[in-house]
Amino acid sequence: MNQGPAAKGLSWIPDDYSVGFTLTLAENLSPHELLRGVGAEEHHILPLSRSAASELLLRGEEDHISDLDFLDWEDEEAVTRLTNAGFLPAPPDAIVRAGSVAGWAYALEEYSCHTEAHVMALSRRGRALCVHSSAKGSNHVDYALRGEPVTTFEPGLPHLTNGTPAEVALGFVHDGDEAGDVAFLRFLEDEFGLRIPWEETEAELPSAAFM
């Protein structure tokens, strides 16, 4: 979906990533530090657009690389870079693309949730949050502070909280007027002043592949 220039907060993400997404935010880290913090090697980080990442994730292992629209398959140097970094020949299980916003690094994954297991490590300099939403409508949030887990919760389902209640840990209360992931992302917009422009997430961002 083409969200256009109006999509500059966070609450547009569930609509645009309706097949499922993971948004991870880490305070006081750079995009490359975030990627290294979730297991990427620096020399394996390459710039990829969202469309290129989707092509790589959705291709069949038997598909020829000439089917990739973003890649000139006769460009041996480009093919070698992607192969050495783990994007080819087999489709990765996850591609994590990272950017920065207002003192935070962010990572966006389509379809996968690789970063979720690394929230505590990503919180070593402050706060880290991971919002995961599946195509089936389930969603949950992980929150850590300075290397320690604080809470895991599902917006609107407080009885499923593991740790400190969301209203105590973050000041978040779901009023039920919106889907849980949308409501929480709108809360982050308002409380933390976080704005990620849609155009930025479509363009090339530092990216890493994981199997």
N, C-alpha and C positions, 0 to 999 in steps of 0.2 A: 504494500500500500504506500502510495506517495503522500507523505504527511505534509510536505512543503515547509516553508519558512516559519510557520506558526508553531511547529513542534520543537520547543526549546526547553521544556521542563524535564520531567522524568515519567510523568503519568501517561505519556503517549506510547511508551514501550510495549505494554501488554497487547495493545491493539495492533501495533506494527509487527510484533514478534509473536503472532497468534499460534504458531506451531510449538511454542515453548521457548523459554529464555532463562538465562541466569545473569543477573546484574550484580557485580561485586564492587564494593567501594572500600578503598583503603586510605586512611588519612596519612598525609605527610610522606607518601611514596610517589616515585615517578612511574610512568607506564612500564618502563623496562624493569624497574625494581619489582613491580607487581608481577610481571611475567616470570622473572627469575624466582620470585617467592612461591610460585605455583609449579615450579619444576622445569622451567625452560632454561636452556643454555643460551647465553648471550649471542653466540654466533649462529644460532638457529632461529633468531627472531627476524622476521621479514615483514615488510609492509604489504598488507592485503586490504582490498575493499570488501565490503559485506558481500557483494555479488560473487566475487572471486572465492571467498571462503565458503559460500553456499555451494558453488559448483564443485569445489574439492570435497566437501562433506557428502554430497548427494550422488557423486559419480559411482558407478559400479567398478569393482576391481578389474573386471574384464574390459572396461571401456578404454579406448585409445585416448591418449592425451590430446590428440587433435580435436576431440569433442569439446575441450575446454575453450570457451569463447574468449576468456581474458588472456590466454597464453598463446604465443606464437610457438607452436611445438617444434619448429625448426630452429629456434633460438636455443642452442645447446647450453649456453651459459645460464639462461633463466631456468631451464629444465633441471640442470645440475643443482642450482641453488635450492630449488623447491624439493628436490629429491634428498639432498644432504640434510635439509632441515626437517624432513619427515612428512612433508605434505604430499609427496608422491613416493612410490607408485600406488601403494594401497591407500584407500580413503582413511583419513584419521578418524578416531573416535570423537575427538573434540578439537575445535580451533578456538583459541582464546584471543580476542582482539582488545587492545588496551589503549586508553587515552587519559587525559587529565582534565580536571575541572575544580576550580576554587580550592586549591590545597589538598585535593584528593586525587588518587588514581582510580580509574574505573576500568572494569573489564566487562565485555558483553560476549555471551555465548548464545548461539542459536542451537536449539535442540538438546544441548548437553549441560552438565553441571560440574565440570572438572574443578572449578575454583572453590566449590563449597567445602571441600575437605581441608582447605588451607586458610580458612578464615582466622584461626588463632595466630598462625604464623604471620599473616598479613597485618595483624593489629599491633605489631611490636612497637610502632611509633605513635600509637593513638587508638583510634576506633577503626573497626572493620565490620562491614555488613555484607551479607549475601542474600539476595532476593531471588528465589527460584520459583518459576511458574511453569506448570506442565500444560500441554494442549488440552488435557481433560479438565482443567479448571482448578486443580489443587495447587496450593502455593504455600511456601513457608519462608521464614526469615531466620537467619543466624546472625548473632551479634556478639562480637568479642571486643575486649578492651585491654590493651597493653599485654597481649599474649595470653590472656585468660578468657575462657568462655563465660559469657554473661547470660545469654538466653537463646532459646530456639522456640519459635512460636508460629502459629498459623493465624493470620489476621482474621478476627471474627470468631475464632474457636479457642477461647482462653483456656479451656479445660485440657487442651493438648500442649500447653506450654511446658517446656523443660528448662527450668532455671527461673530467673527473676521475671515476674510479670512484665509485659511490654509497657504498661502504663508507668511502672516504676523505673524500669531500665532506660526507657527512651521518652516517656511521656506520650506514647501513642495509644489512642483508644479508637477502635473501629466502631463507627456509628451505624454501619450496615447499609448506608445509602449507595455504596459502590462496591465493586468486587474487591476482595481483600488486597490483591497485589496493587491495584490502581490506588486504593485508599492509602496504602503505606507509602507508595512512591510519591503521591501528592503530599503526604506528611513530610517526607524528606525534602521536597521542594520548598515547603513553607518554613520548616524548622531549621534546616541546614543551608538553605539558599542554593541548592544544587540545581544546575541547569545544564543539560547535555543537548546540544542542537542535533536534530535529526540528520542534517546534512553532514555533520562530522562523523556520525556513525556509519554513514553510507560510503564515505571516502576511505582512502587507505589509512590504516592504523597499524602500529607495531603488533605483530601477530605471532603466535606459536602453535604448533600442532602437537597433539598428544594421542597416544594409542592406548 
